[in-house]
Amino acid sequence: MPVDQSAQVHPEAQLADDVEVGPFSVIGPNVKIGAGTRVGPHVVITGHTTIGRENQIYHFVSLGAEPQHRVYKGEPTRLTIGDRNTFREYCSVHRGTTIDQSETIIGDDNLLMAYTHIAHDCVLGNGITMANGASLAGHVRIGDFCILAGFALVYQFRRIGTMSFLAYCSGAQQDVPAFVRTAGAPAVPHGINSVGMRRRGYSDEEVAAVKRAYRTIYRSKLRLEEAREALREPAEKSPAVRVMLDSLEAAQRGIIR
């Protein structure tokens, strides 16, 4: 097993045979790491942390540390990470708390750039990009293929819908519907992420349907409940509008306006 002699890997940790561990890294007893994962130098992985296959973990990353929450009393909560994620320098991810699901979850194929932070009990989907300094408070949910630009912040318990885009220094104080672009602090809507949709293979017809749905939500002066009802028929014809409607129905603390 290619582990540097200066690394401290607890004998009870479970690492696949080809996992690489760089100099001076520390891996605790309840850690499991899947095949093909590379752990750089000066990395600390603690707690009940499970990491999947082919992840790239750069130097000075911290994974599975105790949550920054006053109610946490040392319970064996978890951090679960999927496959092919990249954690760049000084990224930190904390495990969950018992006041939520006791688990922080990160999906597959995510890019978490330098100095990003994911707090306790967050759930991230797949294909997400968090640029340098972006941070999530506790209990946040992030949908697939979202982009959080540099220093974007998300308030606790908020939901960021699939393929939404938070511009640099955005502050999401309420939920962000799927496909919506935001900017400002507090964040406000600035149209839809049409570029991202096309990159993900959405047709011009689907992009146009989501634009119409955006106008229903933000330009028609309808209340949120009324906008949901107005989108039910279009959602039957457009899978993308269905995703957008689902994100509205999941909103528990209002949406950005």
TORKOL-4160 file (C-alpha; in steps of 0.2 Angstrom, whole numbers, padded with zeros to 4 digits, m for minus):
257
<pt num="1" X="0000" Y="0000" Z="0000"/>
<pt num="2" X="0008" Y="0016" Z="m0006"/>
<pt num="3" X="0008" Y="0026" Z="0011"/>
<pt num="4" X="0022" Y="0038" Z="0015"/>
<pt num="5" X="0032" Y="0033" Z="0030"/>
<pt num="6" X="0028" Y="0049" Z="0039"/>
<pt num="7" X="0009" Y="0047" Z="0037"/>
<pt num="8" X="0000" Y="0042" Z="0053"/>
<pt num="9" X="m0013" Y="0029" Z="0047"/>
<pt num="10" X="m0023" Y="0021" Z="0061"/>
<pt num="11" X="m0022" Y="0002" Z="0060"/>
<pt num="12" X="m0041" Y="0000" Z="0061"/>
<pt num="13" X="m0043" Y="0012" Z="0046"/>
<pt num="14" X="m0049" Y="0003" Z="0030"/>
<pt num="15" X="m0040" Y="0008" Z="0015"/>
<pt num="16" X="m0040" Y="0000" Z="m0002"/>
<pt num="17" X="m0023" Y="m0008" Z="m0008"/>
<pt num="18" X="m0020" Y="0006" Z="m0020"/>
<pt num="19" X="m0024" Y="0021" Z="m0010"/>
<pt num="20" X="m0010" Y="0034" Z="m0009"/>
<pt num="21" X="m0007" Y="0044" Z="0007"/>
<pt num="22" X="0005" Y="0058" Z="0006"/>
<pt num="23" X="0018" Y="0064" Z="0019"/>
<pt num="24" X="0012" Y="0069" Z="0037"/>
<pt num="25" X="m0006" Y="0065" Z="0033"/>
<pt num="26" X="m0017" Y="0058" Z="0048"/>
<pt num="27" X="m0031" Y="0045" Z="0045"/>
<pt num="28" X="m0041" Y="0040" Z="0060"/>
<pt num="29" X="m0048" Y="0023" Z="0065"/>
<pt num="30" X="m0065" Y="0024" Z="0058"/>
<pt num="31" X="m0061" Y="0030" Z="0041"/>
<pt num="32" X="m0064" Y="0019" Z="0025"/>
<pt num="33" X="m0056" Y="0024" Z="0008"/>
<pt num="34" X="m0060" Y="0016" Z="m0008"/>
<pt num="35" X="m0049" Y="0011" Z="m0022"/>
<pt num="36" X="m0040" Y="0024" Z="m0033"/>
<pt num="37" X="m0041" Y="0038" Z="m0020"/>
<pt num="38" X="m0026" Y="0049" Z="m0018"/>
<pt num="39" X="m0023" Y="0058" Z="m0001"/>
<pt num="40" X="m0010" Y="0072" Z="m0002"/>
<pt num="41" X="0002" Y="0078" Z="0011"/>
<pt num="42" X="m0004" Y="0086" Z="0027"/>
<pt num="43" X="m0022" Y="0080" Z="0026"/>
<pt num="44" X="m0032" Y="0075" Z="0041"/>
<pt num="45" X="m0047" Y="0063" Z="0039"/>
<pt num="46" X="m0056" Y="0059" Z="0056"/>
<pt num="47" X="m0072" Y="0053" Z="0063"/>
<pt num="48" X="m0084" Y="0040" Z="0055"/>
<pt num="49" X="m0079" Y="0045" Z="0037"/>
<pt num="50" X="m0082" Y="0034" Z="0022"/>
<pt num="51" X="m0074" Y="0040" Z="0005"/>
<pt num="52" X="m0077" Y="0031" Z="m0011"/>
<pt num="53" X="m0067" Y="0028" Z="m0027"/>
<pt num="54" X="m0055" Y="0039" Z="m0036"/>
<pt num="55" X="m0056" Y="0054" Z="m0026"/>
<pt num="56" X="m0042" Y="0067" Z="m0026"/>
<pt num="57" X="m0038" Y="0075" Z="m0009"/>
<pt num="58" X="m0025" Y="0089" Z="m0010"/>
<pt num="59" X="m0014" Y="0095" Z="0004"/>
<pt num="60" X="m0021" Y="0103" Z="0020"/>
<pt num="61" X="m0039" Y="0096" Z="0018"/>
<pt num="62" X="m0049" Y="0092" Z="0033"/>
<pt num="63" X="m0062" Y="0079" Z="0031"/>
<pt num="64" X="m0074" Y="0072" Z="0045"/>
<pt num="65" X="m0069" Y="0084" Z="0059"/>
<pt num="66" X="m0082" Y="0087" Z="0073"/>
<pt num="67" X="m0096" Y="0099" Z="0068"/>
<pt num="68" X="m0095" Y="0117" Z="0074"/>
<pt num="69" X="m0111" Y="0116" Z="0084"/>
<pt num="70" X="m0115" Y="0118" Z="0102"/>
<pt num="71" X="m0126" Y="0103" Z="0104"/>
<pt num="72" X="m0113" Y="0091" Z="0098"/>
<pt num="73" X="m0107" Y="0080" Z="0112"/>
<pt num="74" X="m0096" Y="0068" Z="0104"/>
<pt num="75" X="m0109" Y="0057" Z="0096"/>
<pt num="76" X="m0102" Y="0045" Z="0082"/>
<pt num="77" X="m0110" Y="0055" Z="0067"/>
<pt num="78" X="m0104" Y="0052" Z="0050"/>
<pt num="79" X="m0097" Y="0059" Z="0034"/>
<pt num="80" X="m0100" Y="0050" Z="0018"/>
<pt num="81" X="m0092" Y="0055" Z="0001"/>
<pt num="82" X="m0095" Y="0047" Z="m0016"/>
<pt num="83" X="m0083" Y="0044" Z="m0031"/>
<pt num="84" X="m0072" Y="0055" Z="m0041"/>
<pt num="85" X="m0073" Y="0071" Z="m0031"/>
<pt num="86" X="m0059" Y="0083" Z="m0030"/>
<pt num="87" X="m0055" Y="0092" Z="m0014"/>
<pt num="88" X="m0043" Y="0107" Z="m0016"/>
<pt num="89" X="m0031" Y="0115" Z="m0004"/>
<pt num="90" X="m0038" Y="0119" Z="0014"/>
<pt num="91" X="m0056" Y="0113" Z="0010"/>
<pt num="92" X="m0065" Y="0107" Z="0026"/>
<pt num="93" X="m0080" Y="0096" Z="0028"/>
<pt num="94" X="m0088" Y="0092" Z="0044"/>
<pt num="95" X="m0098" Y="0077" Z="0049"/>
<pt num="96" X="m0116" Y="0078" Z="0054"/>
<pt num="97" X="m0126" Y="0081" Z="0071"/>
<pt num="98" X="m0140" Y="0071" Z="0080"/>
<pt num="99" X="m0152" Y="0086" Z="0078"/>
<pt num="100" X="m0153" Y="0082" Z="0059"/>
<pt num="101" X="m0149" Y="0066" Z="0050"/>
<pt num="102" X="m0132" Y="0063" Z="0059"/>
<pt num="103" X="m0123" Y="0063" Z="0042"/>
<pt num="104" X="m0115" Y="0075" Z="0030"/>
<pt num="105" X="m0116" Y="0068" Z="0012"/>
<pt num="106" X="m0107" Y="0072" Z="m0004"/>
<pt num="107" X="m0111" Y="0064" Z="m0020"/>
<pt num="108" X="m0100" Y="0060" Z="m0035"/>
<pt num="109" X="m0090" Y="0071" Z="m0047"/>
<pt num="110" X="m0089" Y="0087" Z="m0037"/>
<pt num="111" X="m0076" Y="0100" Z="m0038"/>
<pt num="112" X="m0073" Y="0109" Z="m0021"/>
<pt num="113" X="m0059" Y="0122" Z="m0024"/>
<pt num="114" X="m0047" Y="0130" Z="m0011"/>
<pt num="115" X="m0054" Y="0136" Z="0006"/>
<pt num="116" X="m0072" Y="0130" Z="0003"/>
<pt num="117" X="m0082" Y="0124" Z="0018"/>
<pt num="118" X="m0096" Y="0112" Z="0020"/>
<pt num="119" X="m0104" Y="0112" Z="0037"/>
<pt num="120" X="m0113" Y="0098" Z="0047"/>
<pt num="121" X="m0128" Y="0089" Z="0039"/>
<pt num="122" X="m0126" Y="0096" Z="0022"/>
<pt num="123" X="m0131" Y="0085" Z="0007"/>
<pt num="124" X="m0123" Y="0088" Z="m0010"/>
<pt num="125" X="m0128" Y="0080" Z="m0026"/>
<pt num="126" X="m0117" Y="0077" Z="m0041"/>
<pt num="127" X="m0107" Y="0087" Z="m0053"/>
<pt num="128" X="m0106" Y="0103" Z="m0041"/>
<pt num="129" X="m0093" Y="0116" Z="m0043"/>
<pt num="130" X="m0089" Y="0127" Z="m0027"/>
<pt num="131" X="m0076" Y="0140" Z="m0032"/>
<pt num="132" X="m0063" Y="0147" Z="m0020"/>
<pt num="133" X="m0070" Y="0152" Z="m0003"/>
<pt num="134" X="m0088" Y="0147" Z="m0006"/>
<pt num="135" X="m0096" Y="0141" Z="0010"/>
<pt num="136" X="m0111" Y="0131" Z="0016"/>
<pt num="137" X="m0119" Y="0133" Z="0033"/>
<pt num="138" X="m0127" Y="0118" Z="0042"/>
<pt num="139" X="m0141" Y="0108" Z="0035"/>
<pt num="140" X="m0140" Y="0115" Z="0017"/>
<pt num="141" X="m0145" Y="0105" Z="0002"/>
<pt num="142" X="m0137" Y="0107" Z="m0015"/>
<pt num="143" X="m0144" Y="0100" Z="m0031"/>
<pt num="144" X="m0134" Y="0092" Z="m0046"/>
<pt num="145" X="m0123" Y="0103" Z="m0057"/>
<pt num="146" X="m0125" Y="0119" Z="m0047"/>
<pt num="147" X="m0111" Y="0132" Z="m0047"/>
<pt num="148" X="m0106" Y="0142" Z="m0033"/>
<pt num="149" X="m0094" Y="0156" Z="m0038"/>
<pt num="150" X="m0080" Y="0162" Z="m0027"/>
<pt num="151" X="m0085" Y="0167" Z="m0009"/>
<pt num="152" X="m0104" Y="0163" Z="m0012"/>
<pt num="153" X="m0112" Y="0159" Z="0005"/>
<pt num="154" X="m0128" Y="0149" Z="0008"/>
<pt num="155" X="m0138" Y="0152" Z="0025"/>
<pt num="156" X="m0142" Y="0136" Z="0035"/>
<pt num="157" X="m0157" Y="0125" Z="0031"/>
<pt num="158" X="m0158" Y="0132" Z="0013"/>
<pt num="159" X="m0160" Y="0122" Z="m0003"/>
<pt num="160" X="m0151" Y="0127" Z="m0019"/>
<pt num="161" X="m0160" Y="0119" Z="m0034"/>
<pt num="162" X="m0153" Y="0109" Z="m0048"/>
<pt num="163" X="m0141" Y="0118" Z="m0060"/>
<pt num="164" X="m0143" Y="0135" Z="m0052"/>
<pt num="165" X="m0129" Y="0147" Z="m0052"/>
<pt num="166" X="m0123" Y="0158" Z="m0038"/>
<pt num="167" X="m0112" Y="0173" Z="m0043"/>
<pt num="168" X="m0097" Y="0178" Z="m0033"/>
<pt num="169" X="m0101" Y="0184" Z="m0016"/>
<pt num="170" X="m0119" Y="0179" Z="m0017"/>
<pt num="171" X="m0128" Y="0177" Z="m0001"/>
<pt num="172" X="m0142" Y="0165" Z="m0002"/>
<pt num="173" X="m0154" Y="0169" Z="0013"/>
<pt num="174" X="m0168" Y="0159" Z="0005"/>
<pt num="175" X="m0170" Y="0144" Z="m0006"/>
<pt num="176" X="m0165" Y="0146" Z="m0025"/>
<pt num="177" X="m0176" Y="0137" Z="m0037"/>
<pt num="178" X="m0168" Y="0125" Z="m0050"/>
<pt num="179" X="m0160" Y="0133" Z="m0065"/>
<pt num="180" X="m0160" Y="0151" Z="m0058"/>
<pt num="181" X="m0145" Y="0163" Z="m0058"/>
<pt num="182" X="m0142" Y="0174" Z="m0043"/>
<pt num="183" X="m0131" Y="0188" Z="m0038"/>
<pt num="184" X="m0129" Y="0200" Z="m0024"/>
<pt num="185" X="m0130" Y="0199" Z="m0005"/>
<pt num="186" X="m0144" Y="0195" Z="m0001"/>
<pt num="187" X="m0145" Y="0185" Z="m0017"/>
<pt num="188" X="m0158" Y="0190" Z="m0030"/>
<pt num="189" X="m0163" Y="0181" Z="m0046"/>
<pt num="190" X="m0155" Y="0186" Z="m0063"/>
<pt num="191" X="m0164" Y="0175" Z="m0075"/>
<pt num="192" X="m0160" Y="0157" Z="m0079"/>
<pt num="193" X="m0144" Y="0147" Z="m0081"/>
<pt num="194" X="m0147" Y="0144" Z="m0100"/>
<pt num="195" X="m0128" Y="0142" Z="m0104"/>
<pt num="196" X="m0127" Y="0128" Z="m0091"/>
<pt num="197" X="m0143" Y="0120" Z="m0097"/>
<pt num="198" X="m0136" Y="0119" Z="m0115"/>
<pt num="199" X="m0120" Y="0112" Z="m0109"/>
<pt num="200" X="m0129" Y="0098" Z="m0100"/>
<pt num="201" X="m0139" Y="0094" Z="m0116"/>
<pt num="202" X="m0155" Y="0103" Z="m0114"/>
<pt num="203" X="m0164" Y="0107" Z="m0130"/>
<pt num="204" X="m0168" Y="0125" Z="m0135"/>
<pt num="205" X="m0187" Y="0120" Z="m0132"/>
<pt num="206" X="m0183" Y="0115" Z="m0114"/>
<pt num="207" X="m0173" Y="0131" Z="m0111"/>
<pt num="208" X="m0187" Y="0141" Z="m0118"/>
<pt num="209" X="m0200" Y="0132" Z="m0107"/>
<pt num="210" X="m0189" Y="0136" Z="m0091"/>
<pt num="211" X="m0188" Y="0154" Z="m0096"/>
<pt num="212" X="m0207" Y="0155" Z="m0097"/>
<pt num="213" X="m0208" Y="0146" Z="m0080"/>
<pt num="214" X="m0196" Y="0159" Z="m0073"/>
<pt num="215" X="m0207" Y="0173" Z="m0079"/>
<pt num="216" X="m0222" Y="0165" Z="m0071"/>
<pt num="217" X="m0212" Y="0164" Z="m0054"/>
<pt num="218" X="m0204" Y="0181" Z="m0055"/>
<pt num="219" X="m0213" Y="0192" Z="m0067"/>
<pt num="220" X="m0232" Y="0188" Z="m0065"/>
<pt num="221" X="m0234" Y="0195" Z="m0048"/>
<pt num="222" X="m0241" Y="0178" Z="m0042"/>
<pt num="223" X="m0238" Y="0172" Z="m0025"/>
<pt num="224" X="m0227" Y="0157" Z="m0023"/>
<pt num="225" X="m0242" Y="0145" Z="m0020"/>
<pt num="226" X="m0251" Y="0153" Z="m0036"/>
<pt num="227" X="m0235" Y="0151" Z="m0046"/>
<pt num="228" X="m0234" Y="0133" Z="m0041"/>
<pt num="229" X="m0251" Y="0130" Z="m0047"/>
<pt num="230" X="m0248" Y="0139" Z="m0064"/>
<pt num="231" X="m0233" Y="0128" Z="m0067"/>
<pt num="232" X="m0242" Y="0111" Z="m0065"/>
<pt num="233" X="m0248" Y="0110" Z="m0083"/>
<pt num="234" X="m0232" Y="0116" Z="m0091"/>
<pt num="235" X="m0222" Y="0103" Z="m0080"/>
<pt num="236" X="m0232" Y="0089" Z="m0088"/>
<pt num="237" X="m0225" Y="0093" Z="m0105"/>
<pt num="238" X="m0207" Y="0098" Z="m0100"/>
<pt num="239" X="m0196" Y="0088" Z="m0089"/>
<pt num="240" X="m0185" Y="0103" Z="m0085"/>
<pt num="241" X="m0200" Y="0113" Z="m0079"/>
<pt num="242" X="m0205" Y="0098" Z="m0068"/>
<pt num="243" X="m0188" Y="0099" Z="m0060"/>
<pt num="244" X="m0190" Y="0118" Z="m0057"/>
<pt num="245" X="m0208" Y="0115" Z="m0050"/>
<pt num="246" X="m0201" Y="0101" Z="m0038"/>
<pt num="247" X="m0188" Y="0113" Z="m0031"/>
<pt num="248" X="m0202" Y="0126" Z="m0028"/>
<pt num="249" X="m0212" Y="0112" Z="m0019"/>
<pt num="250" X="m0197" Y="0108" Z="m0008"/>
<pt num="251" X="m0195" Y="0126" Z="m0003"/>
<pt num="252" X="m0199" Y="0127" Z="0016"/>
<pt num="253" X="m0193" Y="0144" Z="0020"/>
<pt num="254" X="m0197" Y="0154" Z="0004"/>
<pt num="255" X="m0187" Y="0158" Z="m0011"/>
<pt num="256" X="m0176" Y="0172" Z="m0016"/>
<pt num="257" X="m0186" Y="0186" Z="m0024"/>
